[in-house]
C-alpha cells in the first residue's frame, strides 16, 4: 500500500478552487494582452491534439496514475456489491444522465442565454466531463471519509481498464445522439495519449520505483505532486487565455454551465450512497463508492475537449467549469457521507 494514500488533504488542495479562480483571472488578462502568443501555442498540434497541452496533461495525470496498483484487481470479489453499484453509476447512469441534463438545460432551459453557435459544443463538453470517472483525487476523498483503501484501489483499477476500451465508443455514441460529428481519429488518439500510454508508462515507472525500495515511490510522488498541480493551473491559464473574450462578453455562461454539473454530481453521489445502503454494503465502502460515482476525470475531459473542439470552444469551457467546482462539491459530499454515518448504519 502506498503511504501517500494515507496523507490528509493539503492546504493547497483544500484551496484549489481559489487557485483555479486566480488562474481564470490571470488567463483572461493575459489573453487580452498577448493574443498572438496564445494563438501561436494553439497552432502547435497534431491531429487536432495540442502538443503543449498534451505535455501538461501528462504532468497532471502521471503522478495520479502512479498511485494505482493494478494488482489490486484481485480484491474485486471481496467488495463485489460496492463495486457493482459504482460501476452501475459510472457507466450506465452518469454519462446518460448528463446527456439528458445537457439536453434539458443547454438546448432548452438556458438556450436563450447562451451563444447559439456554441450550444452543441457545450453539450459535448458536459458529456466528455461525465464519460470518464475520476482516477486521481478519489484517493483523497476516500481517505477523508475513512474509506477502505483496497476497495478504492480496486475500483480505480477497474475503471481505468474499462476506460481504455469504453471511453471513445461511449463518447462517440452520446455525441452522435446529440447530432455532433465525431472526429474518430482525434478521439482515438486522445484515448491513446491520455489513457493507454500514461497507464502503461506509470505502471512501468511504479514497478521500477518499488524495486528500489518501499520509500522510493513515495519520494517520487512527493516531488511530482507540485508539478502535477502546477500543470493543472497552467493549463487553466492557457484555456482561459482563449476563453477570455467570450467570458467577459457573457459572464453568466459559467454559472449556467455549472447547474447541470451540480445536479448530476449530487444526484449520482446520493444515488450510489443509497444503493449501497440497500445492498447492506459497509460504510467504509459506500463512502468512496459514492464519491467515485460522482467525481469526474476532468484532466482527460479537458484534454479531449481541446483536442476535439479547440481551445476556444464551448466544450473546453464546459470541462473547465467542471474543474472549477470539483473540489468544493466533492468536499461537501465527503461531509454528507461522514455526518450521515449513524443514519447509514442504522438497522
Protein Blocks (a to p, Z undefined) as FASTA:
>chain_A
ZZklmpccdfklmmmmmmmmmmmmmmmmmmmmmmmmmmmmmmmcgehiafklmmmmmmmm
mmmmmmpcfklmmmmmmmmmmmmmmmmmmmmmmmmmmmmmmmmmmmmmmmmmpcfklmmm
mmmmmmmmmmpccfklmmmmmmmnopafklmmmmmmmmmmmmmmmmmmmmmmmmmmnopa
cdfklmmmmmmmmmmmmmmmmmmmmmmmmmnojklmmmmmmmmmmmmmmmmmmmmmmmmm
mmmmmmmmmmmlmmmmmmmmmmmmmmmmmmmmmmmmmnopafklmmmmmmmmmmccfklm
mmmmmmmnojklmklmmmmmmmmmmmmmmmmmmmmmmmmmmmmmgZZ
